[in-house]
Amino acid sequence: MSDSSNTPQFRPRRELGRTGFIATILGAGDLADRSLPLEQCVATLHRAIDAGLNVIDTAPNYEDGYSEQIVGEAVKGARDNMFIIDKLDEFDAPVADQIEGSLRRLKLDYVDAFVFHNLSSMDTLQQLAAPGGRFDQLAECIKAGKTRFRGISSHDPDVLREAINAGLCDIVMFPVGPFVDQRYISDILPLATSLGVGTVCFKTFGAGKLLGDTAGYNQPLQQRPRGKLSSGGMDVTGATLPRLTVEECLHYTLTVDPDVALLGLSYPNEQDQAFAAARTFTPLSTGQMDDIRRRAIDARQDKGPCWWNPDPNA
């Protein structure tokens, strides 16, 4: 761990579903950039751990295993205090082989939860849940001590509802933020909570679209909109597009109250902004929530599809 004399900013808040693990309100998501040395990426994740965050998300296909290497190095000396979520990316491959590969890259004996990654097709869910299918294989890996819990991440509310009601998930991961299909918030979040399924939610910032002029994850817009008019009728072509603030986005998500708000936190400045916003959080009023949601519609316009919604162009 990195040296730090500061008291952690975040402390465990509440149980993550029925897992028994007391999670912090924020978690650290995909943190991997192969253009940066391993030591720098590990130091950045150490920074989040030093701040008190105790939920970390990774996956084999995040920079082709680089994310898992970073996580494995960063949790040395703190493993017992962390809840690590990893993914099953290949639905056609045996689950045990995928888990063994992840554990080798992580250099860990077990991961707290493995979830099927972006399971957003009802047909695929039914195939994986069939007797002897991949969910049963994952259950066998739990019995073998390679992981403790199972679940899915999904970009489809109907798939999430089916998986939760079928008893297939200990945790679920899905979008929650100012610009998401509202069924995630109105239907899936309360359903999971009522059944003791942990909720780890992402897309608070809409892949960055709500904060800046980006097609997502800091990728530049391929084509800026032409002929956009301000409310006064002036041509504002080339001007900054509508945006929300980090504080508005995070306060919206925290008001909705998932167990964990999973943020990218890939750079120290991103961490500092998110941590500052979390420290000033008080639940928003209905009027404030409505206002942020309305402005989020404008903030995501002309920035490409939102792939986390069933209709990505809605």
N, C-alpha and C positions, 0 to 999 in steps of 0.2 A: 504494500500500500504506500501511497505517497505521504510525505510528511504533512501534517496539518494539525495546528493547535486550536483550530476553530471548533466550537461545538456544532454538531450536525444541525442543519437547518430543518430537516424533516425527520419525524419520528413515526414509527409504525402506528397506523390509524385504526384499521379494522380488519377482520378476517376476510380473506379472499375466498368468497363462497364457503364451501364446506371443507376446504383444504386444511384448515387449522392454522395456516400461515397468516400472521398479522402484517399486512402490506402497507407501504407508504402510499400517499395520495398520488404521487407521480412515480412513473417508471421510466427506465431508459430503453429506447428502442434501437433499431438498426443503427449501429455506429461502426462504419467501415468505409475506408477510402484507400484503395491500393496505391494512390499517388502519395500517400503519407506513410512514413515508417511505422512499423508495429509499435515501437516504444511510444511514439507520439499519440497513437490511437488509444493505447492502454492508459496513458497518463490522462487522457480526456475522460475515459470511463472511470478511472480512479477518482476524478474530480466529482463525478456524480455520486459515487459510492461514499466519498468523504462527506458529501452534503447530507447523507443519510438515506438516499434512495436504495431500496432493497428488492426491486423487481427489475429483471433484465430480460430483454427479448432478443433472440437471434434466429438465424436460419442458415442452412447450407448454401442456399443460392444468393445470400447477401455477399456480394463480391467473392463468389466461388469459394466459400469456406473461411474467408479472411475474418469475417465477423465472429465466427465461432472461436478462431484462434485468439482474437482480441479479448473476448469474454473470458476464456479459460485462463489467460494470463492475469486479467484484471481482478478476478475473484480469489486469487491465491491469498490465503490468510483470512479471508472473509466468507468462505463458501457456506458455512453453516448458517450465516445470517441472511443469505440471499435466496430469492426464488427465481430460478432460471427457467425460461420458456424457450424451447427449441421447436423446429418445424419438421414436418414430413412433407417434402416437396414433390416426391415422385409417387403418384397414386398407384402406378402399375408395378412398383418394385416392392419386394418383401420389406415389411416394417422393421424387422430385427436387423437386417443388413444396413438400413439407413441409420438406425439408432447407433449401431456400432461405429459407423463412419463418423457420426457427429461426436460421439464420446472420444474417439481418437483425436479429432481435431481440437476438442475442448480440453483434452487431457484430464477428464473427470470420470468418476466411477458411475455417476448417475446424473440425470437432469430432472428437475422437479416436475415438469410437464412437457409432453410432446403434443403438438396439435397439428392436424392436417391443414396445410397452408393454402389459403384462398380456395376453400371448398365452397364453391358458389353455384353449383349445378345440382338440381334435385336428383337427376338420374345418377350422377356420380356419387352422391350421398347414399342413395339406395344400394348401389353396387358395393361401396365400402362397408356398409352396415349389414350386408347379407351374412348369413351364418358361414363361419369360416373365413370371412373377409378381413379387410385391413383393420377394422375396429377390433375384431377378435384377436388379431395378431398383436395389436397394441396392448390389449388387456393381458396377453401372455407376457409381454415385456414388463408390464407393471408387476406381475407375479414374480418375475425373475429379478426384480430390483433394479432394472435399468432406468426406470422412471417411476414416478409416483402417481401422476394424474394424466388425464387425456382430455382432448377437446378439439375445437376447430377454430380457425380464423375464416371469416367469410365476408363477402360483399353482397350478400343477398338475404334480406330479412326472412323470406319464406324458408330458405334452407336452415337458417339459424333456429327458427321456430320448430321445425321438424326435428332437428338434432337434439334440441333441448328437451322437447316433450318425449322423445324416444329414450331419454336417459343415457345418451351417448357421451355427455360432456360433464367434466368437473369444472372446466373454465371455458369461456367463449371470448373471442376477440372480434371486434367489429367497430365500424366507424361511429363516432359521436363527435359532433362539433356544430358550429353555426350553419354549415352547408352540408347536410347529409339527408338522405331519405328519412323522413320523420318517423317511419315505422321502427327504425332502430331505437329511437328514444321513447316513443309512445307505447310500443308493443314488446320489443325484445328485452330492453333493459328491465322493466318490471317483471316480465316472465322469468328471466334468469334469476333475478333476486328472490322471487317468491319460491323458487325451487332449490335455492342454495347453490346455484351455479355462479362461479366467480366471473366478474366482468372486467376485462382489460380492453380499454377502448383507445382507438387511434383516430387520425385525421382531424385532430383539433384545429390545425391550421390549414386544412384542405390541401395537403402536400405542398404547402407554401403559397398556394394560389391566393389565399385570403390576405396574405401579408405583403406580397410583392408582385411585380410584373414578370411572372414565370409560368411556364407550362406545367410546373411541378418539380419539386426537389431541386430547385435552383437552376433548372434548365431554361435557357432563354426562349422567349416567344419567337416562333418562326416568322410570324407576320403580325405586325401591330395593326389594330383596327384603324380604319380610315374614316374621316369625316365625322367623328364623334362630336356631339355638341354639348356644351355645358347648359345648365338650367337657364342661363342668360342668352343662349343662342350662339355663343362664340364657338368657333372651331377649335377644339383642343387636341387635334391630331398630334401625336408625339408626346403629349403630356402624360404624367403619371396616371395610371388607371386607378379606379377606386380600391381602397384598402381598408382592412381592419387592423387593430393593434394586437400585439401578443396578449396584452392584458384582457382585451375584450373577448378574444377567442378562448383563452384558458378559463376565464371566469364563467363563460357560457358552459363549457364542458363540466367544470367543477360544480356548477349549480345543478346540472342534470344528475350528477353524483354517481358515476360508475365507481367500482371498487378501486380501480387504478386508471389514471389518465396516462397513456403511454406516449411519450414524446421522443423525437429524434435525438436531440441534445448532442449533436455531432461535433460541436465546436464550443469552446469556452464562452464566447459571447452569446451563443444561443442558450446555453445553460443559465448564464447570469440573467438574461431577460425572462426566461421561464420561471426561475426561482424567485425573482423579484415580484412577478405577477402573482405567483402562488402565495407569497407572504401577505399581499394586500387583499386577498380574496375574502369577500363576503357574498353570500348568495344574492343573485340578481333578482329584481322584481319581474313580474310577468311583462310589464311594459318594456323594461330594459331588454329582456330576452327577445321580445317581438321586434324591437328596433334593430338589434344586432343581426337577427335572422334576415330581416329585410335588406339590410345593407350588405350582408354576405352574398345575396343573390347578385347584386351589382359587382361585388368584388371578385367573383369568379367568372364573370362574363368575358368572352374573347380570350380565354386562357386555356382552351382545350377541354376535352372530355374529363368528367369526374368518374373515373373507373370504379370507384367504390360504391356507386349507386347502380341499382338494376337498370336504370336508363341513364347512361353516363352523360348524355347531352341535355338532360332535363335541367 
